[in-house]
Amino acid sequence: MTFIKEKLTYNELNTLILVENELADNIEYPKDNTIYLIKTLEEELSIEEYNYVPEAISKVLDVIVKNEIKFPPSYIKDLIRVYIKRELTDDELNELVLKVDEAYERAYIEAGEAVGTVAAQSVGEPGTQMTMRTFHYAGVAELNVTLGLPRLIEIVDARKKISTPTMDIYFEEEYKNDEEFVRKLANKIGKSTINDILSDFNLDYGGMQVIVTLDERKIQDRRLDYDSIIAQVEKIFKKVEIEDDYKLTFRPRNPTIREIRLLADKVRDLQISGTKGIGKVIIRKGDDEWIIHTEGSNLKAIFNEEGIDKARSTTNDIHEIETVLGIEAARNAIVYELNRTLSDQGLTVDIRHIMLVADMMTSEGVVKSIGRHGISGEKSSVLARAAFEETGK
């Protein structure tokens, strides 16, 4: 199990050097895993406790190697944390490692156990108890998000177009408390139309024209540029007259009642700013930072903006995550979304069943649905394919 190398702080880099000096020559441990230990332990330990990390990593790894034990990095991290916090002796550490190894061995499933069937039962049974409603986004009443059974079906069907795509956008340390910066970005990416900045809108049937007066205050509040608005209007509408006092006059190609009404709707709905795929934008103050929630999603475009924390900002669109961040990120997104969908309904499913579902859906390098158009439809047995709901065509 390896981890993506992350940019280390000065403190973490010094710790890494000390750890490598402490480790015995006969211990081979991937540097990515060592970096994982250093970064996660710094978050869980006090400053005084963190000073013991190099020695603790060396001690724990020595015991693990001496006993010829193989643990995942998360187990090693927990052993190091307990060793430091409980101030264990060498004998106590050795005994703890052996007991953890014994419990770890007992946790293995028996050979031949039908893990797929158990996982299907464990996820499917709670699914029958789920509601069919669309809920308000947690903490944000203005946004709706699909939860319950419809969301569960969306995930396992690997639908390309989900019903309520949303994004949670977080900011880097220097920007996360800068309200002006956050609001400026929100206005930039959020969808704004002519209808949002109107002060007056008039259909002149006698003169066969649509007269629009823009509101200077609304333009300033949304931090929009007047010249950019006019440029966008002139790009879309050829028959338009622009006066200095924020008044715009539009005329249809054919002077008919039907045409002028269609023109009025088109003028109102003209998008003058925003990022493709993103509609409404909500700014919320979290515990100690500003967060943007969006209705709609465009992860790639958001990642190109300045000040975005790419490690925490995310979307609920799994296919978009696959396109932008890769199949491993998509697999993790499936695990997170399935687990959240079930837990939001008060249902508890062992994470290992959910992980198995996600692994199956992404095992071939692309996100595939669980159904006759995906995994079940590709079984080698004709009878197995025919037995699943409908035969694939």
ZIGI-V701428 format. One line per field, one symbol per residue. phi: phi as a letter, one per 40 degrees, with the letter a starting at -180 (. if undefined). psi: psi as a letter, one per 20 degrees, with the letter a starting at -180 (. if undefined). A space follows every 10 residues. Layout:
BEGIN
phi: ???
psi: ???
END
This chain:
BEGIN
phi: .bbccbcccd cccccccccc cccccccbbd cdcccdcccc cccbbccccc ccddcccccc cdcccccfbb bcdccccccc ccdcccfccc cccccccccc cccccccccc cgcccccccc cccccccccc cbcbbccdgb ccbbacbgcd cdcdcccfcc bccbcabbbb bcdcbcbccc cccccdcccc cbbdccbcba bbcccccfab bbbccccccc ccfcbccccc ccccccbcca bbbccgbbbb bccbcbdccc cccccccdcc cbahcdgbbc bbbbcccaac bbbbbhaacc ccccccgccc cbcabccccc ccccbhcccc ccccdccccc cccccgbbbd dccccccccc cbcbgbcbcc iccbcccbcc ccccccccfb ccc
psi: orqppqpqrg ghgggggggh hhpqhjpopp hhhggggggh hhhiqrgghh hjgggggggg hgggghjlqo qqhhggghgg gggghilqrg ghggggghhg gghghhiqqq pipmhggggg ghhgghhiiq rjrprqpoin hipqppabgh hgggghilph oqhmpqqopr qrgiiijnhg gghggghghq pprhhikqhq pponhgjlqp pppqohghgg hjlqpghhgg ghghhgphnp pprhlkpppq prgpmqgghh ggggghggjp pirrppipdq pppqobgkrq qppqorpngg ghiiqqjpnh hhprrjohhh ggggirhghh ghhggggggg gghhjkpppp hhgghggggg hjhjiqpqqn aijdghijqh phhgghinfq pq.
END
